[in-house]
Amino acid sequence: MQPKLVPDILLAKSFKAGAWRGSYGLVGHTADVVNAVSTLVDTLGDRLIEQFGLECSLSELRATARLSAYIHDWGKANEHFQGVVRAKMPNASPKRYLPDSPQMIRHEVASVLLAWEFREWLEQGEGDFLTALAAAGGHHLKLGGRGGKCTDEFGEIRRSGDDRLHLYVLDVIDGKIQYNPHFRQLLKYGITALELPATIKLARKPSTTWSVSQIKEKQFEIQDFLTDKWQADPAWVAVIKALLIAGDAAGSAIPNTRLSIHKWIAEQIQCTLDGNKLQRVIDARLDGKELRPFQIQLAQSSARVTLARAGCGTGKTLGAYKWGQSKAIGRKMIFCYPTTGTSTEGFLDYVHHQVDSVLLHSRADVDLEMAATGEEEEVGETHNEAILKLESFKAWGKEAIVCTVDTVLGLLQCNRKSIYCFPAIAQAAFVFDEVHCYDDRLFGALLRFLEVVKAPILLMSASFLPWQKEAIAAAVSEPIEIISGPVELEQQPRYRFHYVEKTLDWERVERELQTGGKVLWVCNQVNTAISVYQEAKAKGFNTLLYHSRYCYQDRLRHHRDVVDAFKPEQKKPVLAIATQVAEMSLDLSATLLISQIADPAGLIQRLGRLNRRYCGRALDAIFYDDEKIDYPYSQKELDDGLRLIQSFTGEVCQGDLARWLESSEQKGKSDPQSVLLDGHWRTYSTSLREAGFNVTALLEQDLNKVKSLPAKEIPRYTVPIPAKNTHKWERYKFYPVAPKKQWSYSAELGAYELKEEKLR
């Protein structure tokens, strides 16, 4: 017999004194999630069908989503899970302490195994049982994958110290085997809420325990059935999975705030873009000027998917909001930038205070708390799910969302924040900026998104390569429209190129500063940028440093200092030294650009910071070699960059650069693979982008301070560190900790290796 439950209830969440009934109970929580999922479907309505091109009816979609919500936590009715949620409860039993005593299987895997035993009954209700089953098994994004890589495991079996798992499904009452009273309540809820048959007829009696061998047999049987006999539309399955995960997030959090789930979700989702508010954004940016014909053309595009090919400073962002007036009213509008810096600038420069908007990226503040299940301490948890869920809720109730592209395209790889944002994504129009900066993996995700999501979409880029245009057109499978930026602006002679094999004479920089100029110097590595900065400071120049290796609050300050120093009203000459962060996140207009050779796309982005506010003549851009190969650019990328620079003599315009790039025979190798669409029964999170050179780390000298902070504040103290040898470092909250003997930090220079201290 299974251990007696004290308190006598099947819990779904960790105990909080005096509040363990209602939504903390398994039946109450299940009802909350079914309510949340039902409200999502009812409020989004037919737009769910239209947005993803589904061929089912809304009633079929609703019934399947509700069925998945009903069975998603059945597996919590087991001894191990009930021990976990009682671990911190006084006078409670059973108790199980993580991570030393892990559960034999995760509760969502147990849900699948248990629902499979009741399939004859569950299949008699409305909805697609197998789709609901697969969605339930993956609702914590841990099914069929480990460490971001695909596996064939239908749930891991851990060494739990027990040879079998007791279930709270059947009890012996008065000498008779009957349903456990609490599980019976769960079954009764299915009869009343989902209209399942009042009489439960099963060929075999449900289990009271599972041995390890029995679990393996059940896993194999279910996996084999889903693999060989289950045929389903990938988009349909993806929508059910996303609805369940988003609904579970809301159903877990909202009851603890004493808000009505139905009322809160409906109010948030019904907050869509208002034409008058959007006009205020446009009017504020125009400042009394007229719209350019190019911007009007974007608004008049008849295509569902439009490509805006325009260089820096042509007004394509304002054109995007004009496009939104014709395509996004009655929807949410999601503006996707490649980096956190560009998303922040886009938010501050356009929609902040103008429409009901929100800025979302990986370090946006979270100011709410949510009850946890208690499983967060399990070995292998790599995210604070509560923080991600609550941050994502901000998107549900906003008209305009400014974010990194990861927030949207991450949906395809089951990234947590993206899938929690699904209710916003499911009814939005989208703008993707700086598309030419996407790596092959990110561009492949964009192609799959275009293939599946049937929303109005605007793609913006300084250039689209021929193969990219062909791939986009093939993914969309309907006519697209390409609108080019203002010819008169793109033909303005903005640049004169100068190539030197070694770094230039500092006299050129000094002359520019003496005449009131504003110089941007872009290096390829943080170490190089710090070295150049220290040399410039020693010469007495007014110098600013900006790169990625700052903790978040310091990076914000350096970013703002550079942007402010380059504003037209600021007359003081300045030299800003930066790394690749300058390519997209700095909205400034320099009078002289100095740059190491980089890949062609990166060089064109850097040139977009020179003479951005056209002064009426061409300005100098000076390029010099980078002797460090493969970090971050390959020899071929550096050779291509040099070829671009040496292709032009005399004055150069933006149109010249775009034509050079578009005439290139280079073809990308986009990776269109998507876990959400291709995973079938698998649902796990993996990387959206290609692997980078850095990992996000904490500094050992900050550790005592960090340990005293709430989890939501920790990202403020993280810094990107080169990934070499970081696997050997200690970890805190899943962040590697950079040893203080190896890494130091200052608010001025950022994080730096101590062996480089000699440079100071």
WOVEN-V293678 format. One record per residue. RES is the residue in one small letter. OMEGA is omega as a letter, one per 30 degrees, with the letter a starting at -180 (* if undefined). Layout:
# WOVEN-V293678
res=RES omega=OMEGA
res=RES omega=OMEGA
This chain:
# WOVEN-V293678
res=m omega=l
res=q omega=l
res=p omega=a
res=k omega=l
res=l omega=l
res=v omega=f
res=p omega=a
res=d omega=l
res=i omega=l
res=l omega=a
res=l omega=l
res=a omega=a
res=k omega=l
res=s omega=a
res=f omega=l
res=k omega=a
res=a omega=l
res=g omega=a
res=a omega=a
res=w omega=l
res=r omega=l
res=g omega=a
res=s omega=l
res=y omega=l
res=g omega=a
res=l omega=a
res=v omega=a
res=g omega=l
res=h omega=l
res=t omega=l
res=a omega=l
res=d omega=a
res=v omega=l
res=v omega=l
res=n omega=a
res=a omega=a
res=v omega=l
res=s omega=a
res=t omega=l
res=l omega=a
res=v omega=a
res=d omega=a
res=t omega=l
res=l omega=l
res=g omega=a
res=d omega=l
res=r omega=l
res=l omega=l
res=i omega=a
res=e omega=a
res=q omega=a
res=f omega=l
res=g omega=a
res=l omega=a
res=e omega=l
res=c omega=l
res=s omega=l
res=l omega=l
res=s omega=l
res=e omega=l
res=l omega=a
res=r omega=a
res=a omega=a
res=t omega=l
res=a omega=l
res=r omega=l
res=l omega=l
res=s omega=l
res=a omega=a
res=y omega=a
res=i omega=a
res=h omega=a
res=d omega=l
res=w omega=a
res=g omega=l
res=k omega=l
res=a omega=l
res=n omega=a
res=e omega=a
res=h omega=l
res=f omega=a
res=q omega=l
res=g omega=l
res=v omega=a
res=v omega=l
res=r omega=a
res=a omega=a
res=k omega=a
res=m omega=l
res=p omega=l
res=n omega=a
res=a omega=l
res=s omega=f
res=p omega=l
res=k omega=a
res=r omega=a
res=y omega=l
res=l omega=g
res=p omega=a
res=d omega=a
res=s omega=a
res=p omega=l
res=q omega=l
res=m omega=l
res=i omega=l
res=r omega=a
res=h omega=a
res=e omega=l
res=v omega=l
res=a omega=l
res=s omega=l
res=v omega=a
res=l omega=a
res=l omega=l
res=a omega=l
res=w omega=l
res=e omega=a
res=f omega=a
res=r omega=a
res=e omega=l
res=w omega=a
res=l omega=a
res=e omega=l
res=q omega=l
res=g omega=l
res=e omega=l
res=g omega=a
res=d omega=a
res=f omega=a
res=l omega=l
res=t omega=l
res=a omega=a
res=l omega=l
res=a omega=l
res=a omega=a
res=a omega=a
res=g omega=a
res=g omega=a
res=h omega=l
res=h omega=l
res=l omega=a
res=k omega=a
res=l omega=l
res=g omega=l
res=g omega=l
res=r omega=a
res=g omega=l
res=g omega=a
res=k omega=a
res=c omega=l
res=t omega=l
res=d omega=a
res=e omega=l
res=f omega=a
res=g omega=a
res=e omega=l
res=i omega=a
res=r omega=l
res=r omega=a
res=s omega=a
res=g omega=l
res=d omega=l
res=d omega=l
res=r omega=a
res=l omega=l
res=h omega=l
res=l omega=l
res=y omega=a
res=v omega=l
res=l omega=l
res=d omega=l
res=v omega=a
res=i omega=a
res=d omega=l
res=g omega=a
res=k omega=l
res=i omega=a
res=q omega=l
res=y omega=l
res=n omega=a
res=p omega=a
res=h omega=l
res=f omega=l
res=r omega=l
res=q omega=l
res=l omega=l
res=l omega=l
res=k omega=l
res=y omega=l
res=g omega=l
res=i omega=a
res=t omega=a
res=a omega=a
res=l omega=l
res=e omega=l
res=l omega=a
res=p omega=a
res=a omega=l
res=t omega=a
res=i omega=l
res=k omega=a
res=l omega=l
res=a omega=l
res=r omega=a
res=k omega=l
res=p omega=a
res=s omega=l
res=t omega=l
res=t omega=l
res=w omega=l
res=s omega=l
res=v omega=a
res=s omega=l
res=q omega=l
res=i omega=l
res=k omega=l
res=e omega=a
res=k omega=l
res=q omega=a
res=f omega=a
res=e omega=a
res=i omega=a
res=q omega=l
res=d omega=a
res=f omega=a
res=l omega=a
res=t omega=a
res=d omega=a
res=k omega=a
res=w omega=l
res=q omega=a
res=a omega=l
res=d omega=a
res=p omega=a
res=a omega=l
res=w omega=l
res=v omega=a
res=a omega=a
res=v omega=l
res=i omega=l
res=k omega=a
res=a omega=l
res=l omega=a
res=l omega=a
res=i omega=l
res=a omega=l
res=g omega=l
res=d omega=l
res=a omega=l
res=a omega=a
res=g omega=l
res=s omega=a
res=a omega=a
res=i omega=a
res=p omega=a
res=n omega=l
res=t omega=a
res=r omega=l
res=l omega=l
res=s omega=l
res=i omega=a
res=h omega=a
res=k omega=a
res=w omega=a
res=i omega=a
res=a omega=a
res=e omega=a
res=q omega=a
res=i omega=a
res=q omega=l
res=c omega=a
res=t omega=a
res=l omega=l
res=d omega=a
res=g omega=a
res=n omega=l
res=k omega=l
res=l omega=l
res=q omega=l
res=r omega=l
res=v omega=a
res=i omega=a
res=d omega=a
res=a omega=a
res=r omega=l
res=l omega=l
res=d omega=l
res=g omega=l
res=k omega=l
res=e omega=l
res=l omega=l
res=r omega=l
res=p omega=l
res=f omega=a
res=q omega=l
res=i omega=l
res=q omega=l
res=l omega=l
res=a omega=a
res=q omega=a
res=s omega=a
res=s omega=a
res=a omega=l
res=r omega=l
res=v omega=a
res=t omega=l
res=l omega=l
res=a omega=l
res=r omega=a
res=a omega=a
res=g omega=a
res=c omega=l
res=g omega=a
res=t omega=l
res=g omega=a
res=k omega=l
res=t omega=l
res=l omega=l
res=g omega=l
res=a omega=l
res=y omega=l
res=k omega=l
res=w omega=a
res=g omega=l
res=q omega=a
res=s omega=a
res=k omega=a
res=a omega=l
res=i omega=a
res=g omega=l
res=r omega=l
res=k omega=l
res=m omega=a
res=i omega=a
res=f omega=a
res=c omega=l
res=y omega=a
res=p omega=a
res=t omega=l
res=t omega=a
res=g omega=a
res=t omega=l
res=s omega=l
res=t omega=l
res=e omega=l
res=g omega=l
res=f omega=a
res=l omega=a
res=d omega=a
res=y omega=a
res=v omega=a
res=h omega=a
res=h omega=a
res=q omega=l
res=v omega=l
res=d omega=a
res=s omega=l
res=v omega=l
res=l omega=l
res=l omega=l
res=h omega=a
res=s omega=a
res=r omega=l
res=a omega=a
res=d omega=l
res=v omega=a
res=d omega=l
res=l omega=l
res=e omega=a
res=m omega=l
res=a omega=l
res=a omega=l
res=t omega=a
res=g omega=a
res=e omega=a
res=e omega=a
res=e omega=a
res=e omega=l
res=v omega=l
res=g omega=l
res=e omega=a
res=t omega=a
res=h omega=l
res=n omega=a
res=e omega=a
res=a omega=a
res=i omega=a
res=l omega=l
res=k omega=a
res=l omega=l
res=e omega=a
res=s omega=l
res=f omega=l
res=k omega=a
res=a omega=a
res=w omega=a
res=g omega=a
res=k omega=l
res=e omega=a
res=a omega=a
res=i omega=l
res=v omega=a
res=c omega=l
res=t omega=a
res=v omega=l
res=d omega=a
res=t omega=a
res=v omega=a
res=l omega=l
res=g omega=l
res=l omega=a
res=l omega=l
res=q omega=l
res=c omega=l
res=n omega=a
res=r omega=a
res=k omega=a
res=s omega=a
res=i omega=l
res=y omega=l
res=c omega=a
res=f omega=a
res=p omega=l
res=a omega=a
res=i omega=a
res=a omega=a
res=q omega=a
res=a omega=l
res=a omega=a
res=f omega=l
res=v omega=l
res=f omega=a
res=d omega=l
res=e omega=a
res=v omega=a
res=h omega=l
res=c omega=a
res=y omega=l
res=d omega=a
res=d omega=a
res=r omega=l
res=l omega=l
res=f omega=l
res=g omega=l
res=a omega=l
res=l omega=l
res=l omega=l
res=r omega=l
res=f omega=l
res=l omega=a
res=e omega=a
res=v omega=a
res=v omega=a
res=k omega=a
res=a omega=l
res=p omega=a
res=i omega=l
res=l omega=l
res=l omega=a
res=m omega=a
res=s omega=l
res=a omega=l
res=s omega=l
res=f omega=l
res=l omega=a
res=p omega=a
res=w omega=l
res=q omega=l
res=k omega=l
res=e omega=a
res=a omega=l
res=i omega=a
res=a omega=l
res=a omega=a
res=a omega=a
res=v omega=l
res=s omega=l
res=e omega=a
res=p omega=l
res=i omega=l
res=e omega=l
res=i omega=a
res=i omega=a
res=s omega=l
res=g omega=a
res=p omega=a
res=v omega=a
res=e omega=l
res=l omega=a
res=e omega=l
res=q omega=l
res=q omega=l
res=p omega=a
res=r omega=a
res=y omega=l
res=r omega=a
res=f omega=l
res=h omega=l
res=y omega=l
res=v omega=a
res=e omega=l
res=k omega=a
res=t omega=a
res=l omega=l
res=d omega=a
res=w omega=a
res=e omega=a
res=r omega=l
res=v omega=a
res=e omega=l
res=r omega=a
res=e omega=a
res=l omega=l
res=q omega=l
res=t omega=l
res=g omega=a
res=g omega=l
res=k omega=a
res=v omega=l
res=l omega=a
res=w omega=a
res=v omega=l
res=c omega=a
res=n omega=l
res=q omega=l
res=v omega=a
res=n omega=l
res=t omega=a
res=a omega=l
res=i omega=l
res=s omega=l
res=v omega=l
res=y omega=a
res=q omega=l
res=e omega=l
res=a omega=l
res=k omega=l
res=a omega=l
res=k omega=l
res=g omega=a
res=f omega=l
res=n omega=a
res=t omega=l
res=l omega=a
res=l omega=l
res=y omega=l
res=h omega=a
res=s omega=a
res=r omega=l
res=y omega=l
res=c omega=a
res=y omega=a
res=q omega=l
res=d omega=l
res=r omega=l
res=l omega=a
res=r omega=l
res=h omega=l
res=h omega=a
res=r omega=l
res=d omega=a
res=v omega=a
res=v omega=a
res=d omega=a
res=a omega=a
res=f omega=l
res=k omega=a
res=p omega=a
res=e omega=l
res=q omega=a
res=k omega=a
res=k omega=l
res=p omega=a
res=v omega=l
res=l omega=l
res=a omega=a
res=i omega=a
res=a omega=l
res=t omega=a
res=q omega=l
res=v omega=a
res=a omega=a
res=e omega=a
res=m omega=a
res=s omega=a
res=l omega=l
res=d omega=a
res=l omega=a
res=s omega=a
res=a omega=l
res=t omega=l
res=l omega=l
res=l omega=l
res=i omega=a
res=s omega=l
res=q omega=l
res=i omega=l
res=a omega=l
res=d omega=a
res=p omega=a
res=a omega=l
res=g omega=l
res=l omega=l
res=i omega=l
res=q omega=l
res=r omega=l
res=l omega=l
res=g omega=l
res=r omega=l
res=l omega=l
res=n omega=a
res=r omega=l
res=r omega=a
res=y omega=a
res=c omega=l
res=g omega=l
res=r omega=l
res=a omega=l
res=l omega=a
res=d omega=l
res=a omega=a
res=i omega=a
res=f omega=l
res=y omega=a
res=d omega=l
res=d omega=a
res=e omega=a
res=k omega=a
res=i omega=l
res=d omega=l
res=y omega=g
res=p omega=a
res=y omega=l
res=s omega=l
res=q omega=l
res=k omega=l
res=e omega=l
res=l omega=l
res=d omega=l
res=d omega=l
res=g omega=l
res=l omega=l
res=r omega=l
res=l omega=a
res=i omega=a
res=q omega=l
res=s omega=a
res=f omega=l
res=t omega=a
res=g omega=a
res=e omega=a
res=v omega=l
res=c omega=l
res=q omega=l
res=g omega=l
res=d omega=a
res=l omega=a
res=a omega=a
res=r omega=l
res=w omega=a
res=l omega=a
res=e omega=l
res=s omega=a
res=s omega=l
res=e omega=a
res=q omega=l
res=k omega=l
res=g omega=l
res=k omega=a
res=s omega=a
res=d omega=a
res=p omega=a
res=q omega=a
res=s omega=l
res=v omega=a
res=l omega=a
res=l omega=a
res=d omega=a
res=g omega=a
res=h omega=l
res=w omega=a
res=r omega=l
res=t omega=l
res=y omega=a
res=s omega=l
res=t omega=a
res=s omega=l
res=l omega=a
res=r omega=l
res=e omega=a
res=a omega=l
res=g omega=a
res=f omega=a
res=n omega=l
res=v omega=l
res=t omega=a
res=a omega=l
res=l omega=l
res=l omega=a
res=e omega=a
res=q omega=l
res=d omega=a
res=l omega=a
res=n omega=l
res=k omega=a
res=v omega=a
res=k omega=l
res=s omega=a
res=l omega=l
res=p omega=a
res=a omega=a
res=k omega=a
res=e omega=a
res=i omega=a
res=p omega=l
res=r omega=a
res=y omega=l
res=t omega=l
res=v omega=l
res=p omega=a
res=i omega=l
res=p omega=a
res=a omega=a
res=k omega=l
res=n omega=a
res=t omega=l
res=h omega=a
res=k omega=a
res=w omega=l
res=e omega=a
res=r omega=l
res=y omega=a
res=k omega=l
res=f omega=l
res=y omega=l
res=p omega=a
res=v omega=a
res=a omega=a
res=p omega=a
res=k omega=l
res=k omega=a
res=q omega=a
res=w omega=l
res=s omega=a
res=y omega=l
res=s omega=l
res=a omega=a
res=e omega=a
res=l omega=a
res=g omega=l
res=a omega=a
res=y omega=l
res=e omega=a
res=l omega=l
res=k omega=l
res=e omega=a
res=e omega=a
res=k omega=a
res=l omega=a
res=r omega=*
